[in-house]
Amino acid sequence: MKKLLLASALALISSATFANSNTGCGLGTSLIKNQDSTIKQVLASTTNATFGNQTFGITSGTSACSQPAQFVSNDKLNEFVASNMDSLATDIANGHGEVVNTLATMLEVKDKAAFIATLQSNFNAIYTSDTVNSANVIDHIIAIVG
């Protein structure tokens, strides 16, 4: 058990390994190096999924994972969008407003007018349904302006 914990810790610290396109990234990819067989790829993929370490690896840039270029980790931004979903939707639809200006400031946008115009023209891609949540709205915005 100690060996498994040590191997896990070392794999999390090391991000030098490149992920296999079939198995993704995570602890399984870091531990199972030579993935030249279906069995090894299945074990690596299962390990990545079972321990939930792939998500950690993506957000931290470890375990043979890399952070996306458009990665946003901002608790204040998440809280702001969650608290202002309806107002933000109205501001984006109208192409102006205090809430969308605040969002632009939080995202450190230099050309706010262009940013807001882009959001307005992509409103349906941001607010994809009546039940869209704040995390999806942020992801959609980042994907559009990224």
Disulfide bonds with the S-S distance in Angstrom:
Cys25-Cys65 1.99
